[in-house]
Amino acid sequence: MPQVQSKPKTYDVVIVGSGAGGGVAAHVLALSGAKVCMLEAGDWYDCTKQSGMFQWPYNAPHRAARSKAKPFGYFDATLVGGWQVPGEPYTNAPGTDWRWWRARMLGGRTNHYGRISLRMGPYDFKSQSRDGKGFDWPIDYQDLAPYYDKAEELIGVFGTNEGLENTPDGKFQPPPAPRGYERVLKIACDKLEIPCIPSRMAILTQPLNNRPACHYCAQCGRACSANANFNSPGVHIFPAMKTGNLEVRTGAMAREVVAGPDGLARGVAYIDRKTRRDEAVYAKIVVLAASCCETARIMLNSKSGMFPNGIANSTGLVGRYLMDTVGSPVAGHLPLLEDLPPQNEDGVGGMHMYMPWWLYKEQKAGKLPFARGYHIELGGGRRQPAAGAFGGSDRILGGGYGLDLKRNLRKIYGANIYLDGRGEMIPNEDSYCEIDPDTVDQWGIPVLRFHFKWSQDEILQARHMQETFQQIIEAAGGKVLYKSGPEDNWGIANGGEIIHEVGATKMGDNPKTSVLNPYCQAWDCKNLFITDAAPFVTNADKNPTLTITALGWRTSEYIADQVKKRNLAV
Amino acid sequence: MKDISRRSVFHIIGSVPAVAALTGQAASAANGTYKRKIFDDRQWRTVHVLCDLIIPADEVSGSATEAGVPEFLDDWLDFRNREDGNENLTAQILGGLQWLDLESNRLFQAGFAGASPDQHKQILDRIAWPERAAAADLPWVAFFSEFRDLTASGFFSSKVGVADLPYLGNKAVVQWKGCDPKVWAIIEERMKNGYQGLGGEVKPLLS
């Protein structure tokens, strides 16, 4: 009998990662007719079957408390992952305390994220031209605006058109009405001339593409069994699979991009987590969307004769200009909200109102000691009680026990609020990731080592947050319960802690000073593209997911167009 | 922010911020099958008495022990021992329970669990209000504050406590309307009148 020789299948495109960036690339490319293979390191996940929605903390271990295995609480949608992934360490250089949240599952962090969906504004793309710091993007707002439109129309974002400076409006569904404490905070902000407007979140308030509107249980972080919020599997991947053009391989831990002697990518080598065997998938185009740092790690580990420093890294810039978001919270107690008739204050899974950055003119006039702005996020109300509820009540009640205490705890339920800043970090030379030569993970893949520093711009921004939030709480007739000061750098979060890591494979218009061209195509390897947040040049205060989606969409359309024009072989 | 991570701030407002499918059920207090991991018999009796002194039954709901708080506390200390990699919290709680017994014996020749309501009051009044406490009692004030927080959290996150508050969510709402107009009218009235609430002294915590 003659031996059958099977030639390995070659796909048009292989995508590494299934989160916001991988999902949008798979969606756009599969719908354009390309044969796509997606690799996901974690397991299959389907929110319509696996969500913990409507469960009660009293039926969960330790009242659904946070733990090392579940840092955001027992019900968080992150199946495997968190600040540590078992068997997959990373290291920090001396003096660095970088935090890296990874979610090993289909859809990655889109399953649990906050759904805040803010467009970057015109200034945000040209910030170096405005204040001399950092870099300009090689594209401007108008380049991305049509893709923001498409992204919002597909994923579904609520909000209102306000015409505010550098806060672009969008294609919005109607916003949910504000909760009581949100109206109180708006009145306080009005007094201080801080804009407070309906938030912009990727949660449906009207049905869209066979997805129902939100049912207002506030549990988006558990993943939505109704698929009413944006998540990459439910919105991007499953519809793309229906075309028959998308194959998803889970449990596929990408090791490196395989390059040919011509310097073109040939595919991706990966480890099958179940069998521990080395496998590879071959494709004419490789798209990395493994999340900013993991994408940099794969590139740095993709060494060959053509690419001794890692693929597409002739500049040595892969891993450089890593950024996170500036965060600094204040909590307060509003007596105004004590002892009110009970009502359901769940709403969507997050804020219904927020405060966009408002001090552009003061900043331009040199009146602020830091560059770049922040927006304010908020929360409070009669939340679902879980582990930790009513902690520190003595700071409101002075102490006590017995019938008085029980009655008073009931009265202060729902009367606490928090304000948390989300501000821009300027890229710096001291913040980057590289391969740690001494450490490998359980698959034998070299791991990342992080270096990270905030500059004075970020620290003074955190100070401004602290001062402003305390003013808002006081203007609302409240008292500050939790704040920070100079002794802890004004409460600035550790690098990575806000989970907005971006940068590391900067895009630009000069191949000597950037890794990617203005279409997120590697200068050194024309069939290698990146669609996660690694191409970001700066990290505006606008949470990254919507921009990942818009930029990834633009890159994917460019890929399809280049194939059509035969600039890329398929 | 050393010990208090940005995510911990959510504890202050009373809930876990972000919310995996339920794979197991917590040990049930109500069905009487709970197996103690931390407290011995003597401590167990003291814990019951102390929990109900902190959250007694009233016209709205049952007491802390009726809501399973002692079981919650025992399980919580065991959980924290494993999570924290140290037994500091357990040491503080057991140390405080022992002090209650020693002090009660010294003053009243009876263990805390066996002391009278008036005797309980004499001891708790020394440690239940941090600002008024004598310097010598401060370690036991810290113990009591911790115990009160755990009892309150255990009670109000229980099924009994959720109904007591009441927390009215965790269900599908067909049409979201925002703040109830009747509630908003009260808030607006309060804004006009400079409502002071319970008037409690709020002490900022510097992280």
Interface residues (C-beta under 8 A of the other chain):
Chain A: Q50 S51 G52 F54 Q55 W56 P57 Y58 N59 A60 P61 H62 R63 A64 A65 R66 S67 K68 K70 P71 F72 G73 Y74 F75 D76 A77 T78 L79 H112 G114 P176 A177 P178 R179 G180 R183 V184 I187 C214 H215 Y216 C217 A218 Q219 C220 G221 R222 G327 S328 P329 A331 H333 P335 L336 L337 E338 D339 L340 P341 P342 Q343 N344 E345 D346 G347 V348 G349 H352 G379 G380 R382 R383 Q384 P385 A386 A387 G388 A389 F390 G391 G392 S393 D394 R395 I396 L397 G398 G399 G400 Y401 G402 L403 L405 K406 R407 N408 L409 R410 K411 I412 Y413 G414 A415 N416 I417 Y418 D420 G477 K479 V480 L481 Y482 K483 S484 G485 E487 D488 G491 A493 E497 I498
Chain B: M1 K2 I4 S5 R6 R7 V9 F10 H11 I12 I13 G14 S15 V16 P17 A18 V19 A20 A21 L22 G24 Q25 A26 L53 I54 I55 P56 D58 V60 F72 D75 W76 F79 E83 L124 A128 W129 P130 E131 R132 S145 R148 D149 A152 S153 G154 F156 S157 S158 K159 G161 V162 D164 L165 P166 Y167 L168 G169 N170 K171 A172 V173 V174 W176 K177 G178 C179 D180 K182 V183 W184 I186 I187 R190 M191 G194 Y195 Q196 G197 L198 G199 G200 E201 V202 K203 P204 L205 L206 S207
